[in-house]
C-alpha cells in the first residue's frame, strides 16, 4: 500500500474531513507506538509501511520499551497531534485498524509490548 492509500484509509475510518488530519493522526500514533516497543520490533513494523511513515518508528532500535497505560497512549498521541481528548482516543483506533488490515503478519505480533488495557485498540482493529 502506498502512502496516499494508507492516509486515505485512516481518513475514512476516523471520518476526518481532510487528509492532513489523517496524516497528523497517523504520524502521532506511530510516534507514540514506538515508545513501548522493545528491540527491533518498531524497525520491523516500519519495514512494512510506506517510506513516508518509516521515520515515525525509527530511533528506538535496541532499546527497552517504556511502559505506559492506554490512557497515557491516547494523551501522548493527542498532544502530538494537537487534538482534544475525544479525537485523541478515536484517531489511534483508526490507525490501528488500517495497520491491522495492511501489515503482515499484523499488529498482533507487537501486542506483547503492551499491557492488557490496550485490548481496546485490538478490538477496534477487528471491526
C-alpha positions as CSV (number, residue, x, y, z in Angstrom):
1,X,0.0,0.0,0.0
2,X,1.3,3.4,-0.8
3,X,1.3,6.5,1.5
4,X,-1.7,8.2,-0.1
5,X,-3.8,5.0,0.2
6,X,-2.8,4.5,3.8
7,X,-3.7,8.0,4.7
8,X,-7.0,7.9,2.8
9,X,-8.0,4.7,4.7
10,X,-7.1,6.4,8.1
11,X,-9.1,9.4,7.0
12,X,-12.1,7.2,6.1
13,X,-12.0,5.1,9.3
14,X,-11.6,8.1,11.5
15,X,-14.2,10.1,9.5
16,X,-11.9,13.0,9.1
17,X,-12.6,15.8,6.6
18,X,-9.0,16.4,5.4
19,X,-6.1,14.2,4.5
20,X,-3.8,16.4,6.5
21,X,-5.7,15.5,9.7
22,X,-5.3,11.8,8.9
23,X,-1.6,12.4,8.2
24,X,-1.1,14.1,11.6
25,X,-3.1,11.3,13.3
26,X,-1.1,8.6,11.7
27,X,2.3,10.2,12.5
28,X,1.3,10.9,16.1
29,X,0.0,7.4,16.7
30,X,3.1,5.8,15.2
31,X,5.5,8.0,17.1
32,X,3.8,7.1,20.4
33,X,3.5,3.4,19.3
34,X,7.3,3.1,19.0
35,X,7.9,4.2,22.6
36,X,6.7,0.9,24.4
37,X,8.2,-1.3,21.7
38,X,11.4,-3.3,22.5
39,X,14.3,-4.3,20.4
40,X,13.9,-4.0,16.7
41,X,10.1,-4.6,16.6
42,X,9.5,-0.9,15.6
43,X,12.0,-1.3,12.8
44,X,10.3,-4.5,11.6
45,X,6.9,-2.7,11.6
46,X,8.4,0.3,9.8
47,X,9.7,-2.0,7.1
48,X,6.1,-2.8,6.1
49,X,4.9,0.8,6.0
50,X,5.1,3.3,3.2
51,X,8.5,5.1,3.1
52,X,7.0,8.4,4.2
53,X,6.0,6.8,7.6
54,X,9.1,4.8,8.4
55,X,10.8,7.7,10.2
56,X,7.9,7.7,12.7
57,X,9.1,4.3,14.1
58,X,12.8,4.8,14.0
59,X,15.0,5.9,16.8
60,X,14.5,3.3,19.5
61,X,16.4,0.4,18.0
62,X,17.9,-1.9,20.6
63,X,16.3,0.0,23.5
64,X,13.9,-1.2,26.1
65,X,10.3,-0.1,25.7
66,X,8.6,2.4,28.1
67,X,5.5,1.2,29.9
68,X,2.5,3.5,30.0
69,X,-1.2,2.9,30.1
70,X,-3.6,3.1,27.2
71,X,-5.0,6.3,28.6
72,X,-1.5,7.8,28.5
73,X,-1.1,6.5,25.0
74,X,-4.1,8.5,23.9
75,X,-2.9,11.5,25.8
76,X,0.5,11.4,24.2
77,X,-0.9,10.9,20.7
78,X,-3.4,13.7,21.2
79,X,-0.8,16.0,22.5
80,X,1.5,15.3,19.5
81,X,-1.4,15.6,17.1
82,X,-2.9,18.7,18.8
83,X,-6.4,17.4,19.2
84,X,-9.0,17.1,22.1
85,X,-9.3,14.0,24.3
86,X,-12.2,12.5,22.3
87,X,-10.3,12.7,19.0
88,X,-7.1,11.5,20.8
89,X,-8.9,8.2,21.5
90,X,-10.6,7.9,18.1
91,X,-7.6,8.6,15.8
92,X,-5.2,5.9,17.1
93,X,-8.0,3.3,16.8
94,X,-8.4,4.3,13.1
95,X,-4.6,4.0,12.6
96,X,-4.6,0.6,14.3
97,X,-7.5,-0.6,12.1
98,X,-5.6,0.3,9.0
99,X,-2.4,-1.2,10.3
100,X,-4.2,-4.5,11.1
101,X,-5.6,-4.6,7.6
102,X,-2.3,-3.8,5.8
103,X,0.6,-5.1,7.8
104,X,1.7,-8.7,7.7
105,X,2.0,-10.6,10.0
106,X,0.0,-7.9,11.6
107,X,-0.3,-5.7,14.7
108,X,-1.0,-8.8,16.8
109,X,2.8,-9.5,16.7
110,X,3.6,-6.3,18.6
111,X,0.9,-6.9,21.2
112,X,3.4,-8.4,23.6
113,X,4.8,-4.8,24.1
114,X,1.5,-3.6,25.6
115,X,-0.4,-4.3,28.8
116,X,-3.9,-5.8,28.8
117,X,-5.6,-2.4,28.9
118,X,-4.6,-1.9,25.2
119,X,-7.1,-4.6,24.3
120,X,-9.4,-1.7,23.2
121,X,-7.0,-0.9,20.3
122,X,-7.1,-4.5,19.1
123,X,-10.8,-4.8,19.4
124,X,-11.1,-1.7,17.2
125,X,-8.9,-3.5,14.6
126,X,-11.4,-6.3,14.2
127,X,-14.4,-4.1,13.4
